[in-house]
Amino acid sequence: MSSPTAGGGSGLSIDEEETAETRIRRLISEHPLIIFSRSSCCMCHVMKKLLVTIGVHPTVIELDDHEFASLPRSPSHDTLISSQNLSPTVFIGGTCVGGLESLVALHLSGHLVPKLVEVGVLLV
């Protein structure tokens, strides 16, 4: 797991004895806006650009392929997040929003900004 590539204000503490699942859950709870991505994922850049344009700077964590299987599932999905189709994956306020398509849909519906305000990462 790599260190964040965009600010979140606080540093990352890494406990080598933590499992990937425990580390990911801890990071989600510590950062109100966090993106999990692969280093080779161009969609992460698009996701970050959308969020920066709105006025927020997400914490971005690059995961290895095997670590993607440790991401918690979205409440709207009955199955685990597929590492193939949800890279990058964004969590807002500890809740999985999903991938880029879900983030854009949330924005276009007018619900993204209020959600970012609600979790305290955007001031209006």
All heavy atoms as an XYZ file, in Angstrom:
920
protein
N       0.858     -1.168      0.000
C       0.000      0.000      0.000
C       0.901      1.226      0.000
O       1.809      1.333      0.782
C      -0.898     -0.028      1.228
C      -1.879      1.080      1.266
S      -2.985      1.037      2.696
C      -3.631     -0.596      2.648
N       0.618      2.149     -0.862
C       1.427      3.356     -0.984
C       0.871      4.470     -0.127
O      -0.282      4.428      0.287
C       1.448      3.820     -2.437
O       1.997      2.827     -3.254
N       1.683      5.471      0.100
C       1.236      6.633      0.859
C       0.315      7.478      0.003
O       0.254      7.323     -1.203
C       2.451      7.440      1.307
O       3.160      7.876      0.184
N      -0.417      8.394      0.606
C      -1.363      9.202     -0.156
C      -0.644     10.098     -1.144
O       0.451     10.559     -0.902
C      -2.092     10.021      0.899
C      -1.252      9.985      2.106
C      -0.400      8.765      2.006
N      -1.320     10.329     -2.283
C      -0.757     11.208     -3.291
C      -1.419     12.570     -3.282
O      -1.012     13.447     -4.007
C      -0.899     10.585     -4.690
O      -2.272     10.323     -4.935
C      -0.093      9.303     -4.798
N      -2.459     12.730     -2.489
C      -3.095     14.038     -2.350
C      -3.369     14.261     -0.876
O      -3.617     13.324     -0.136
C      -4.404     14.094     -3.137
N      -3.359     15.499     -0.474
C      -3.457     15.852      0.934
C      -4.703     15.364      1.615
O      -5.692     15.072      1.026
N      -4.614     15.212      2.869
C      -5.726     14.901      3.721
C      -5.448     15.537      5.063
O      -6.196     15.402      6.000
N      -4.287     16.205      5.119
C      -3.947     16.929      6.321
C      -3.163     16.115      7.311
O      -2.274     16.618      7.950
N      -3.481     14.844      7.464
C      -2.787     14.048      8.457
C      -1.957     12.983      7.787
O      -2.260     12.526      6.704
C      -3.799     13.410      9.412
O      -4.645     12.541      8.714
N      -0.897     12.580      8.462
C      -0.042     11.547      7.919
C      -0.661     10.189      8.113
O      -1.647     10.012      8.805
N      -0.043      9.214      7.473
C      -0.515      7.851      7.605
C       0.350      7.111      8.586
O       1.562      7.205      8.550
C      -0.424      7.127      6.251
C      -1.375      7.577      5.182
C      -1.076      6.839      3.893
C      -2.790      7.307      5.600
N      -0.282      6.377      9.466
C       0.478      5.484     10.324
C       0.265      4.084      9.790
O      -0.853      3.696      9.472
C       0.006      5.594     11.778
O      -1.340      5.223     11.879
N       1.339      3.347      9.657
C       1.251      2.006      9.102
C       1.798      1.027     10.119
O       2.949      1.130     10.541
C       2.019      1.912      7.767
C       1.365      2.833      6.743
C       2.054      0.468      7.280
C       2.068      2.892      5.418
N       0.958      0.120     10.503
C       1.333     -0.948     11.415
C       1.552     -2.182     10.556
O       0.616     -2.698      9.951
C       0.212     -1.173     12.434
C       0.518     -2.285     13.417
O       1.527     -2.988     13.241
O      -0.272     -2.452     14.358
N       2.776     -2.636     10.483
C       3.117     -3.763      9.623
C       2.357     -5.028      9.987
O       2.227     -5.928      9.175
C       4.627     -4.022      9.656
C       5.453     -2.909      9.057
C       5.165     -2.663      7.576
O       4.895     -3.629      6.841
O       5.194     -1.491      7.167
N       1.865     -5.123     11.220
C       1.149     -6.315     11.640
C      -0.337     -6.259     11.284
O      -1.033     -7.259     11.410
C       1.335     -6.539     13.140
C       2.778     -6.857     13.496
C       2.970     -7.105     14.977
O       1.976     -7.288     15.704
O       4.135     -7.115     15.394
N      -0.830     -5.104     10.850
C      -2.227     -4.977     10.444
C      -2.467     -5.759      9.157
O      -1.640     -5.742      8.257
C      -2.584     -3.523     10.140
C      -2.984     -2.690     11.295
C      -3.408     -1.300     10.850
O      -2.733     -0.691     10.004
O      -4.408     -0.817     11.386
N      -3.621     -6.384      9.063
C      -3.997     -7.000      7.797
C      -4.406     -5.888      6.840
O      -4.717     -4.767      7.266
C      -5.184     -7.967      7.973
O      -6.331     -7.211      8.376
C      -4.866     -9.060      8.987
N      -4.437     -6.192      5.551
C      -4.858     -5.192      4.565
C      -6.274     -4.724      4.866
O      -6.570     -3.528      4.798
C      -4.766     -5.769      3.152
N      -7.157     -5.647      5.235
C      -8.540     -5.274      5.521
C      -8.627     -4.334      6.720
O      -9.333     -3.320      6.686
C      -9.375     -6.526      5.789
C     -10.829     -6.212      6.047
C     -11.675     -7.457      6.241
O     -11.163     -8.580      6.119
O     -12.872     -7.279      6.527
N      -7.884     -4.618      7.783
C      -7.884     -3.762      8.974
C      -7.328     -2.393      8.647
O      -7.877     -1.372      9.059
C      -7.057     -4.419     10.100
O      -7.625     -5.693     10.391
C      -7.047     -3.561     11.348
N      -6.248     -2.342      7.898
C      -5.620     -1.071      7.517
C      -6.575     -0.234      6.670
O      -6.735      0.970      6.897
C      -4.330     -1.356      6.748
C      -3.517     -0.118      6.458
C      -2.189     -0.432      5.780
N      -1.473     -1.485      6.474
C      -0.986     -2.578      5.874
N      -1.120     -2.754      4.584
N      -0.338     -3.484      6.568
N      -7.239     -0.872      5.710
C      -8.168     -0.150      4.841
C      -9.340      0.393      5.652
O      -9.719      1.556      5.508
C      -8.640     -1.063      3.687
C      -7.492     -1.244      2.692
C      -9.873     -0.495      3.008
C      -7.724     -2.329      1.664
N      -9.908     -0.416      6.532
C     -11.028      0.058      7.364
C     -10.597      1.216      8.271
O     -11.343      2.162      8.477
C     -11.608     -1.090      8.180
C     -12.375     -2.080      7.331
C     -13.079     -3.126      8.176
N     -13.701     -4.147      7.358
C     -14.884     -4.020      6.770
N     -15.569     -2.910      6.906
N     -15.379     -4.999      6.046
N      -9.376      1.136      8.798
C      -8.866      2.216      9.656
C      -8.704      3.499      8.837
O      -9.106      4.582      9.273
C      -7.533      1.823     10.290
C      -6.948      2.925     11.178
C      -5.659      2.502     11.850
N      -4.648      1.983     10.955
C      -3.873      2.742     10.166
N      -4.009      4.051     10.149
N      -2.966      2.182      9.389
N      -8.134      3.384      7.650
C      -7.947      4.563      6.800
C      -9.291      5.193      6.432
O      -9.426      6.414      6.419
C      -7.159      4.194      5.543
C      -5.688      3.878      5.764
C      -5.081      3.253      4.523
C      -4.926      5.126      6.181
N     -10.288      4.368      6.139
C     -11.624      4.882      5.811
C     -12.191      5.646      6.998
O     -12.783      6.715      6.836
C     -12.559      3.729      5.381
C     -12.116      3.180      4.028
C     -14.017      4.194      5.332
C     -12.787      1.872      3.640
N     -11.985      5.128      8.206
C     -12.529      5.805      9.390
C     -11.755      7.075      9.725
O     -12.314      7.997     10.316
C     -12.541      4.862     10.590
O     -11.238      4.597     11.049
N     -10.482      7.152      9.364
C      -9.658      8.321      9.688
C      -9.780      9.458      8.681
O      -9.451     10.598      8.998
C      -8.176      7.914      9.760
C      -7.830      7.036     10.936
C      -6.395      6.539     10.897
O      -5.697      6.742      9.869
O      -5.964      5.938     11.890
N     -10.231      9.175      7.462
C     -10.269     10.184      6.397
C     -11.697     10.307      5.854
O     -12.226      9.359      5.294
C      -9.306      9.809      5.273
C      -7.886      9.716      5.733
N      -7.067     10.810      5.811
C      -7.159      8.662      6.183
C      -5.882     10.437      6.266
N      -5.915      9.136      6.507
N     -12.313     11.484      5.994
C     -13.697     11.642      5.550
C     -13.866     11.556      4.033
O     -14.962     11.290      3.549
C     -14.088     13.025      6.066
C     -12.818     13.735      6.334
C     -11.787     12.687      6.623
N     -12.792     11.762      3.281
C     -12.849     11.660      1.820
C     -11.591     10.936      1.373
O     -10.487     11.478      1.452
C     -12.932     13.050      1.181
C     -12.956     13.108     -0.347
C     -14.138     12.326     -0.918
C     -12.989     14.549     -0.818
N     -11.753      9.700      0.913
C     -10.600      8.890      0.555
C     -10.888      8.101     -0.714
O     -11.995      7.604     -0.911
C     -10.185      7.971      1.724
C      -8.858      7.267      1.447
C     -11.283      6.996      2.089
C      -8.232      6.624      2.667
N      -9.881      8.057     -1.576
C      -9.967      7.304     -2.824
C      -8.942      6.185     -2.762
O      -7.778      6.422     -2.439
C      -9.660      8.202     -4.046
C     -10.682      9.330     -4.175
C      -9.606      7.362     -5.328
C     -10.327     10.362     -5.233
N      -9.372      4.981     -3.111
C      -8.459      3.859     -3.265
C      -8.316      3.594     -4.751
O      -9.314      3.475     -5.464
C      -8.991      2.615     -2.544
C      -8.999      2.776     -1.049
C     -10.146      3.159     -0.388
C      -7.849      2.558     -0.311
C     -10.158      3.319      0.988
C      -7.850      2.718      1.072
C      -9.000      3.093      1.714
N      -7.073      3.529     -5.204
C      -6.809      3.432     -6.625
C      -5.625      2.517     -6.888
O      -4.939      2.075     -5.969
C      -6.513      4.833     -7.174
O      -6.241      4.766     -8.549
N      -5.388      2.268     -8.149
C      -4.163      1.618     -8.602
C      -3.270      2.712     -9.169
O      -3.759      3.707     -9.689
C      -4.464      0.607     -9.701
C      -5.184     -0.614     -9.224
C      -5.386     -1.558    -10.399
N      -5.956     -2.807     -9.965
C      -7.247     -3.023     -9.811
N      -8.107     -2.055    -10.046
N      -7.688     -4.185     -9.408
N      -1.981      2.509     -9.108
C      -1.069      3.537     -9.623
C      -1.257      3.750    -11.120
O      -1.023      4.834    -11.635
C       0.380      3.176     -9.313
O       0.707      1.937     -9.900
N      -1.702      2.740    -11.820
C      -1.855      2.836    -13.270
C      -3.247      3.293    -13.708
O      -3.551      3.282    -14.893
C      -1.549      1.473    -13.905
O      -2.451      0.505    -13.404
N      -4.085      3.716    -12.784
C      -5.480      4.032    -13.095
C      -5.641      5.503    -13.499
O      -5.501      6.402    -12.668
C      -6.367      3.716    -11.897
S      -8.094      4.107    -12.189
N      -5.977      5.724    -14.763
C      -6.177      7.100    -15.234
C      -7.502      7.675    -14.723
O      -7.663      8.885    -14.632
C      -6.113      7.156    -16.748
S      -7.413      6.219    -17.564
N      -8.452      6.815    -14.356
C      -9.740      7.291    -13.870
C      -9.610      7.970    -12.508
O     -10.413      8.824    -12.157
C     -10.754      6.149    -13.799
C     -11.006      5.483    -15.157
S     -11.289      6.672    -16.488
C     -12.991      6.987    -16.252
N      -8.591      7.596    -11.748
C      -8.356      8.253    -10.459
C      -8.054      9.729    -10.685
O      -8.509     10.580     -9.939
C      -7.210      7.572     -9.716
S      -6.892      8.295     -8.097
N      -7.290     10.033    -11.726
C      -6.973     11.430    -12.041
C      -8.261     12.207    -12.320
O      -8.423     13.334    -11.844
C      -6.023     11.496    -13.240
C      -5.775     12.888    -13.705
N      -4.966     13.771    -13.014
C      -6.256     13.575    -14.765
C      -4.953     14.931    -13.646
N      -5.731     14.841    -14.706
N      -9.173     11.622    -13.070
C     -10.443     12.273    -13.391
C     -11.258     12.495    -12.119
O     -11.821     13.565    -11.911
C     -11.243     11.430    -14.418
C     -12.606     12.046    -14.685
C     -10.453     11.278    -15.714
N     -11.285     11.485    -11.249
C     -12.022     11.588     -9.993
C     -11.441     12.710     -9.128
O     -12.182     13.538     -8.589
C     -11.972     10.249     -9.250
C     -12.853     10.178     -8.044
S     -12.794      8.557     -7.248
C     -14.012      7.669     -8.194
N     -10.103     12.738     -8.986
C      -9.457     13.790     -8.195
C      -9.731     15.159     -8.792
O     -10.002     16.115     -8.058
C      -7.945     13.550     -8.117
C      -7.552     12.399     -7.236
C      -6.056     12.334     -7.020
C      -5.304     12.178     -8.313
N      -3.861     11.968     -8.136
N      -9.686     15.268    -10.103
C      -9.918     16.555    -10.780
C     -11.334     17.063    -10.487
O     -11.517     18.258    -10.201
C      -9.700     16.389    -12.287
C      -9.688     17.667    -13.045
C      -8.418     18.410    -12.811
C      -8.298     19.539    -13.811
N      -7.237     20.450    -13.474
N     -12.324     16.194    -10.535
C     -13.700     16.590    -10.216
C     -13.785     17.107     -8.788
O     -14.346     18.178     -8.535
C     -14.657     15.411    -10.405
C     -16.083     15.613     -9.875
C     -16.799     16.759    -10.583
C     -16.883     14.322     -9.999
N     -13.213     16.379     -7.850
C     -13.288     16.775     -6.439
C     -12.524     18.070     -6.167
O     -13.002     18.935     -5.427
C     -12.788     15.645     -5.553
C     -13.701     14.401     -5.548
C     -13.000     13.217     -4.922
C     -15.019     14.706     -4.846
N     -11.364     18.243     -6.783
C     -10.582     19.475     -6.610
C     -11.340     20.665     -7.201
O     -11.343     21.752     -6.629
C      -9.177     19.322     -7.227
C      -8.458     20.655     -7.327
C      -8.349     18.337     -6.397
N     -12.004     20.445     -8.333
C     -12.797     21.514     -8.949
C     -13.916     21.967     -8.011
O     -14.238     23.150     -7.943
C     -13.389     21.028    -10.295
O     -12.313     20.675    -11.159
C     -14.230     22.095    -10.950
N     -14.472     21.045     -7.257
C     -15.521     21.374     -6.284
C     -14.930     22.114     -5.086
O     -15.600     22.895     -4.432
C     -16.258     20.088     -5.842
C     -17.054     19.539     -7.019
C     -17.156     20.336     -4.646
C     -17.634     18.166     -6.773
N     -13.650     21.856     -4.802
C     -12.989     22.561     -3.703
C     -12.503     21.671     -2.573
O     -12.237     22.156     -1.482
N     -12.404     20.363     -2.819
C     -11.917     19.441     -1.796
C     -10.705     18.669     -2.315
O     -10.525     18.525     -3.516
C     -13.020     18.457     -1.334
C     -14.150     19.206     -0.664
C     -13.545     17.623     -2.480
N      -9.903     18.215     -1.384
C      -8.692     17.477     -1.733
C      -8.706     16.129     -1.022
O      -8.432     16.051      0.173
C      -7.450     18.281     -1.358
C      -7.377     19.577     -2.089
N      -6.888     19.678     -3.366
C      -7.791     20.819     -1.752
C      -6.978     20.929     -3.779
N      -7.530     21.649     -2.810
N      -9.028     15.072     -1.775
C      -9.141     13.758     -1.156
C      -7.787     13.157     -0.806
O      -6.763     13.493     -1.400
C      -9.811     12.916     -2.248
C      -9.351     13.558     -3.524
C      -9.294     15.037     -3.209
N      -7.793     12.279      0.167
C      -6.639     11.431      0.419
C      -6.714     10.317     -0.619
O      -7.779      9.752     -0.851
C      -6.714     10.823      1.833
O      -6.709     11.888      2.781
C      -5.545      9.893      2.105
N      -5.595     10.023     -1.271
C      -5.568      8.977     -2.290
C      -4.571      7.908     -1.865
O      -3.422      8.211     -1.572
C      -5.176      9.540     -3.676
C      -5.132      8.425     -4.712
C      -6.152     10.631     -4.101
N      -5.042      6.673     -1.820
C      -4.210      5.538     -1.446
C      -4.141      4.592     -2.632
O      -5.178      4.199     -3.175
C      -4.794      4.784     -0.223
C      -5.025      5.711      0.960
C      -3.915      3.586      0.142
C      -3.776      6.256      1.585
N      -2.933      4.246     -3.031
C      -2.762      3.283     -4.114
C      -2.641      1.884     -3.513
O      -1.820      1.651     -2.632
C      -1.527      3.632     -4.934
C      -1.688      4.930     -5.681
C      -0.453      5.339     -6.456
O       0.575      4.633     -6.381
O      -0.521      6.375     -7.124
N      -3.490      0.987     -3.995
C      -3.511     -0.379     -3.507
C      -2.939     -1.329     -4.543
O      -3.052     -1.085     -5.749
C      -4.947     -0.819     -3.195
C      -5.708     -0.065     -2.123
C      -7.122     -0.619     -2.007
C      -4.992     -0.151     -0.788
N      -2.379     -2.419     -4.060
C      -1.993     -3.510     -4.932
C      -3.260     -4.266     -5.312
O      -4.283     -4.177     -4.627
C      -1.030     -4.463     -4.223
C       0.287     -3.793     -3.855
O       0.717     -2.890     -4.603
O       0.876     -4.176     -2.829
N      -3.189     -5.045     -6.390
C      -4.364     -5.795     -6.838
C      -4.946     -6.670     -5.730
O      -6.156     -6.707     -5.543
C      -4.023     -6.662     -8.054
C      -3.850     -5.826     -9.311
O      -4.346     -4.681     -9.352
O      -3.229     -6.333    -10.265
N      -4.101     -7.362     -4.987
C      -4.617     -8.257     -3.945
C      -5.268     -7.480     -2.789
O      -6.124     -8.002     -2.094
C      -3.515     -9.180     -3.418
C      -2.478     -8.502     -2.583
N      -1.409     -7.820     -3.143
C      -2.355     -8.378     -1.239
C      -0.678     -7.319     -2.162
N      -1.219     -7.644     -1.004
N      -4.888     -6.215     -2.589
C      -5.478     -5.413     -1.515
C      -6.883     -4.932     -1.867
O      -7.692     -4.663     -0.989
C      -4.582     -4.227     -1.186
C      -3.273     -4.641     -0.543
C      -2.324     -3.473     -0.366
O      -2.098     -2.727     -1.333
O      -1.818     -3.319      0.758
N      -7.188     -4.814     -3.166
C      -8.521     -4.374     -3.565
C      -9.602     -5.328     -3.072
O     -10.723     -4.919     -2.783
C      -8.629     -4.203     -5.087
C      -8.541     -2.774     -5.503
C      -7.333     -2.221     -5.860
C      -9.664     -1.969     -5.511
C      -7.240     -0.894     -6.214
C      -9.583     -0.637     -5.867
C      -8.365     -0.103     -6.223
N      -9.270     -6.595     -2.940
C     -10.242     -7.575     -2.444
C     -10.625     -7.292     -0.991
O     -11.656     -7.768     -0.518
C      -9.670     -8.979     -2.574
N      -9.823     -6.495     -0.279
C     -10.094     -6.187      1.127
C     -10.995     -4.977      1.320
O     -11.368     -4.661      2.450
C      -8.769     -5.941      1.867
O      -7.973     -7.095      1.830
N     -11.350     -4.277      0.242
C     -12.240     -3.119      0.374
C     -13.617     -3.571      0.836
O     -14.145     -4.573      0.350
C     -12.385     -2.380     -0.960
C     -11.240     -1.484     -1.378
C     -11.469     -0.974     -2.796
C     -11.073     -0.326     -0.430
N     -14.214     -2.853      1.796
C     -15.570     -3.206      2.225
C     -16.553     -3.007      1.085
O     -16.335     -2.176      0.207
C     -15.868     -2.247      3.368
C     -14.729     -1.337      3.485
C     -13.673     -1.728      2.499
N     -17.634     -3.740      1.126
C     -18.609     -3.625      0.048
C     -19.495     -2.407      0.229
O     -19.681     -1.910      1.332
C     -19.436     -4.887     -0.060
C     -20.310     -5.164      1.123
C     -21.121     -6.393      0.881
N     -20.992     -7.268      2.033
C     -21.465     -8.472      2.067
N     -22.061     -8.966      1.035
N     -21.336     -9.197      3.148
N     -20.031     -1.976     -0.877
C     -20.971     -0.862     -0.883
C     -22.303     -1.345     -0.323
O     -22.709     -2.465     -0.581
C     -21.153     -0.372     -2.319
O     -22.220      0.531     -2.395
N     -23.011     -0.501      0.445
C     -24.311     -0.907      0.984
C     -25.316     -1.259     -0.115
O     -26.228     -2.023      0.110
C     -24.789      0.295      1.775
C     -23.644      1.213      1.893
C     -22.637      0.826      0.849
N     -25.144     -0.712     -1.302
C     -26.099     -0.966     -2.379
C     -25.758     -2.216     -3.179
O     -26.466     -2.568     -4.106
C     -26.157      0.239     -3.321
O     -24.896      0.442     -3.916
N     -24.660     -2.890     -2.821
C     -24.263     -4.105     -3.532
C     -24.343     -5.298     -2.585
O     -23.960     -5.208     -1.440
C     -22.831     -3.979     -4.061
C     -22.670     -2.914     -5.086
N     -22.287     -1.626     -4.768
C     -22.857     -2.933     -6.425
C     -22.232     -0.910     -5.880
N     -22.573     -1.675     -6.890
N     -24.835     -6.406     -3.090
C     -24.908     -7.619     -2.283
C     -23.611     -8.417     -2.350
O     -23.394     -9.312     -1.558
C     -26.063     -8.509     -2.744
C     -27.410     -7.881     -2.426
O     -27.490     -7.115     -1.449
O     -28.367     -8.166     -3.159
N     -22.774     -8.107     -3.307
C     -21.528     -8.842     -3.469
C     -20.357     -7.936     -3.136
O     -20.497     -6.717     -3.067
C     -21.379     -9.342     -4.915
O     -21.410     -8.221     -5.790
C     -22.503    -10.306     -5.278
N     -19.204     -8.525     -2.945
C     -18.019     -7.729     -2.665
C     -17.676     -6.867     -3.866
O     -17.974     -7.207     -5.006
C     -16.827     -8.648     -2.349
C     -16.870     -9.339     -0.997
C     -15.689    -10.292     -0.874
C     -16.843     -8.335      0.132
N     -17.029     -5.760     -3.606
C     -16.572     -4.882     -4.672
C     -15.611     -5.660     -5.548
O     -14.697     -6.308     -5.064
C     -15.868     -3.647     -4.093
C     -16.887     -2.751     -3.409
C     -15.114     -2.879     -5.161
C     -16.277     -1.570     -2.697
N     -15.824     -5.601     -6.831
C     -14.921     -6.271     -7.759
C     -13.716     -5.391     -8.006
O     -13.848     -4.232     -8.372
C     -15.641     -6.540     -9.085
O     -14.707     -6.886    -10.077
N     -12.540     -5.948     -7.810
C     -11.325     -5.163     -8.026
C     -11.155     -4.819     -9.503
O     -10.416     -3.916     -9.848
C     -10.104     -5.925     -7.518
O      -9.928     -7.124     -8.240
N     -11.852     -5.505    -10.371
C     -11.731     -5.250    -11.796
C     -12.483     -3.995    -12.220
O     -12.021     -3.238    -13.037
C     -12.276     -6.446    -12.598
C     -11.575     -7.745    -12.303
C     -10.147     -7.775    -12.815
O      -9.740     -6.928    -13.597
N      -9.388     -8.736    -12.362
N     -13.700     -3.785    -11.661
C     -14.537     -2.715    -12.201
C     -14.694     -1.507    -11.291
O     -15.341     -0.563    -11.679
C     -15.916     -3.265    -12.581
C     -16.659     -3.839    -11.408
O     -16.247     -3.673    -10.275
N     -17.748     -4.537    -11.685
N     -14.140     -1.512    -10.083
C     -14.303     -0.343     -9.230
C     -12.954      0.220     -8.790
O     -12.676      0.366     -7.619
C     -15.177     -0.667     -8.015
C     -16.664     -0.678     -8.283
C     -17.440     -0.960     -7.002
C     -17.153      0.596     -8.901
N     -12.130      0.482     -9.732
C     -10.887      1.180     -9.456
C     -10.918      2.446    -10.287
O     -11.006      2.369    -11.505
C      -9.689      0.333     -9.855
O      -8.508      1.071     -9.713
N     -10.922      3.581     -9.669
C     -10.810      3.876     -8.255
C     -12.145      3.706     -7.523
O     -13.192      3.671     -8.137
C     -10.387      5.339     -8.241
C     -11.013      5.906     -9.480
C     -10.959      4.791    -10.488
N     -12.051      3.623     -6.209
C     -13.231      3.551     -5.344
C     -13.138      4.685     -4.332
O     -12.093      4.868     -3.710
C     -13.278      2.200     -4.602
O     -13.302      1.153     -5.570
C     -14.516      2.114     -3.723
N     -14.225      5.454     -4.177
C     -14.230      6.582     -3.257
C     -15.158      6.299     -2.076
O     -16.218      5.689     -2.243
C     -14.624      7.905     -3.970
C     -16.046      7.879     -4.468
C     -14.409      9.108     -3.070
N     -14.705      6.721     -0.895
C     -15.502      6.641      0.324
C     -15.676      8.063      0.844
O     -14.701      8.808      0.952
C     -14.791      5.805      1.394
C     -14.777      4.330      1.095
C     -13.879      3.796      0.197
C     -15.682      3.485      1.722
C     -13.864      2.443     -0.083
C     -15.678      2.130      1.450
C     -14.767      1.599      0.548
N     -16.916      8.421      1.156
C     -17.221      9.730      1.723
C     -17.896      9.498      3.064
O     -18.931      8.837      3.137
C     -18.136     10.562      0.797
C     -17.463     10.778     -0.561
C     -18.484     11.899      1.453
C     -18.343     11.473     -1.589
N     -17.280     10.013      4.112
C     -17.830      9.827      5.445
C     -17.938      8.367      5.853
O     -18.859      7.985      6.559
N     -17.000      7.556      5.387
C     -16.984      6.144      5.740
C     -17.889      5.268      4.899
O     -17.925      4.060      5.082
N     -18.622      5.853      3.982
C     -19.549      5.109      3.136
C     -18.990      4.986      1.727
O     -18.538      5.974      1.140
C     -20.915      5.823      3.069
O     -21.422      5.954      4.395
C     -21.907      5.066      2.213
N     -19.054      3.793      1.186
C     -18.580      3.573     -0.176
C     -19.551      4.205     -1.164
O     -20.733      3.868     -1.194
C     -18.456      2.078     -0.451
S     -17.898      1.721     -2.125
N     -19.034      5.148     -1.955
C     -19.829      5.765     -3.004
C     -19.737      4.911     -4.269
O     -20.695      4.778     -5.010
C     -19.337      7.206     -3.291
C     -19.993      7.784     -4.523
C     -19.590      8.077     -2.076
N     -18.567      4.326     -4.487
C     -18.351      3.491     -5.666
C     -17.231      4.058     -6.513
O     -16.319      4.708     -6.011
N     -17.337      3.838     -7.805
C     -16.325      4.284     -8.741
C     -16.630      5.643     -9.335
O     -17.507      6.377     -8.852
N     -15.921      5.966    -10.398
C     -16.066      7.266    -11.045
C     -17.494      7.510    -11.528
O     -18.046      8.594    -11.336
C     -15.077      7.398    -12.208
C     -15.148      8.698    -13.001
C     -14.864      9.899    -12.100
C     -14.198      8.657    -14.176
N     -18.107      6.508    -12.132
C     -19.458      6.672    -12.646
C     -20.437      7.034    -11.520
O     -21.280      7.920    -11.674
C     -19.907      5.383    -13.336
C     -21.220      5.509    -14.056
C     -21.561      4.259    -14.839
O     -20.684      3.668    -15.470
O     -22.751      3.872    -14.795
N     -20.294      6.379    -10.380
C     -21.171      6.674     -9.237
C     -20.923      8.071     -8.691
O     -21.866      8.774     -8.307
C     -20.951      5.655     -8.125
O     -21.273      4.364     -8.562
N     -19.654      8.483     -8.644
C     -19.321      9.822     -8.157
C     -19.901     10.893     -9.074
O     -20.488     11.868     -8.608
C     -17.802      9.989     -8.024
C     -17.346     11.324     -7.440
C     -17.767     11.451     -5.979
C     -15.836     11.476     -7.576
N     -19.759     10.700    -10.387
C     -20.299     11.668    -11.346
C     -21.823     11.705    -11.248
O     -22.423     12.789    -11.257
C     -19.836     11.339    -12.782
C     -20.582     12.177    -13.807
C     -18.330     11.560    -12.915
N     -22.461     10.551    -11.110
C     -23.923     10.514    -10.968
C     -24.369     11.256     -9.709
O     -25.360     11.997     -9.733
C     -24.414      9.063    -10.942
N     -23.629     11.076     -8.622
C     -23.942     11.780     -7.376
C     -23.817     13.292     -7.576
O     -24.658     14.063     -7.109
C     -22.995     11.297     -6.270
C     -23.306     11.681     -4.840
C     -24.627     11.084     -4.383
C     -22.183     11.199     -3.931
N     -22.788     13.706     -8.307
C     -22.568     15.128     -8.582
C     -23.687     15.689     -9.470
O     -24.249     16.751     -9.176
C     -21.206     15.325     -9.231
C     -20.885     16.748     -9.550
N     -20.914     17.759     -8.599
C     -20.520     17.345    -10.708
C     -20.590     18.912     -9.168
N     -20.350     18.680    -10.445
N     -23.999     14.980    -10.547
C     -25.020     15.466    -11.476
C     -26.408     15.515    -10.847
O     -27.239     16.337    -11.232
C     -25.045     14.603    -12.739
C     -23.793     14.707    -13.618
C     -23.893     13.739    -14.794
C     -23.577     16.134    -14.102
N     -26.658     14.658     -9.865
C     -27.957     14.660     -9.181
C     -28.057     15.771     -8.136
O     -29.112     15.982     -7.556
C     -28.198     13.303     -8.514
O     -27.333     13.147     -7.397
N     -26.916     16.454     -7.881
C     -26.921     17.533     -6.901
C     -26.708     17.074     -5.468
O     -26.863     17.865     -4.535
N     -26.327     15.815     -5.267
C     -26.163     15.287     -3.918
C     -24.718     15.241     -3.435
O     -24.479     15.019     -2.243
C     -26.767     13.877     -3.835
C     -28.245     13.877     -4.004
N     -28.856     13.515     -5.175
C     -29.240     14.216     -3.151
C     -30.163     13.623     -5.037
N     -30.425     14.057     -3.817
N     -23.747     15.452     -4.326
C     -22.347     15.346     -3.919
C     -21.937     16.482     -2.990
O     -21.378     16.235     -1.911
C     -21.419     15.302     -5.142
C     -19.922     15.223     -4.845
C     -19.592     13.994     -3.992
C     -19.120     15.212     -6.132
N     -22.192     17.710     -3.365
C     -21.775     18.852     -2.544
C     -22.401     18.788     -1.145
O     -21.686     18.930     -0.153
C     -22.061     20.198     -3.255
C     -21.878     21.373     -2.306
C     -21.145     20.351     -4.470
N     -23.718     18.538     -1.023
C     -24.273     18.426      0.332
C     -23.636     17.303      1.157
O     -23.428     17.451      2.366
C     -25.758     18.132      0.089
C     -26.037     18.680     -1.261
C     -24.773     18.497     -2.039
N     -23.290     16.196      0.519
C     -22.647     15.087      1.223
C     -21.263     15.499      1.706
O     -20.858     15.184      2.819
C     -22.564     13.866      0.305
C     -22.083     12.608      0.991
C     -22.108     11.440      0.047
C     -23.245     10.522      0.166
N     -23.623      9.966      1.416
N     -20.511     16.238      0.871
C     -19.178     16.711      1.258
C     -19.268     17.729      2.393
O     -18.428     17.740      3.296
C     -18.454     17.313      0.048
C     -18.129     16.327     -1.080
C     -17.622     17.068     -2.306
C     -17.132     15.282     -0.615
N     -20.291     18.571      2.367
C     -20.517     19.525      3.451
C     -20.875     18.776      4.737
O     -20.344     19.073      5.818
C     -21.630     20.534      3.079
C     -22.047     21.359      4.278
C     -21.174     21.435      1.929
N     -21.723     17.772      4.601
C     -22.174     16.987      5.761
C     -21.015     16.317      6.496
O     -21.000     16.269      7.727
C     -23.164     15.921      5.287
C     -23.689     15.024      6.377
C     -24.589     13.936      5.814
O     -25.271     14.165      4.786
O     -24.629     12.857      6.422
N     -20.009     15.815      5.762
C     -18.893     15.140      6.407
C     -17.772     16.111      6.794
O     -16.758     15.707      7.348
C     -18.335     13.971      5.565
C     -19.408     12.930      5.333
C     -17.710     14.445      4.272
N     -17.945     17.389      6.469
C     -17.015     18.416      6.925
C     -15.789     18.662      6.071
O     -14.850     19.308      6.528
N     -15.792     18.173      4.830
C     -14.621     18.428      3.984
C     -14.815     19.616      3.051
O     -13.878     20.050      2.380
C     -14.219     17.174      3.157
C     -13.760     16.062      4.061
C     -15.336     16.711      2.253
N     -16.029     20.156      3.010
C     -16.318     21.315      2.174
C     -17.108     22.306      3.003
O     -18.134     21.967      3.598
C     -17.103     20.898      0.934
C     -17.462     21.996     -0.050
C     -16.204     22.591     -0.680
C     -18.371     21.447     -1.146
N     -16.624     23.527      3.008
C     -17.340     24.603      3.709
C     -18.086     25.435      2.678
O     -17.573     25.744      1.622
C     -16.347     25.488      4.474
C     -15.489     24.767      5.510
C     -14.474     25.730      6.107
C     -16.363     24.164      6.585
N     -19.314     25.788      3.003
C     -20.095     26.627      2.096
C     -20.443     27.939      2.728
O     -20.393     28.137      3.888
C     -21.394     25.939      1.626
C     -21.055     24.820      0.673
C     -22.223     25.445      2.777
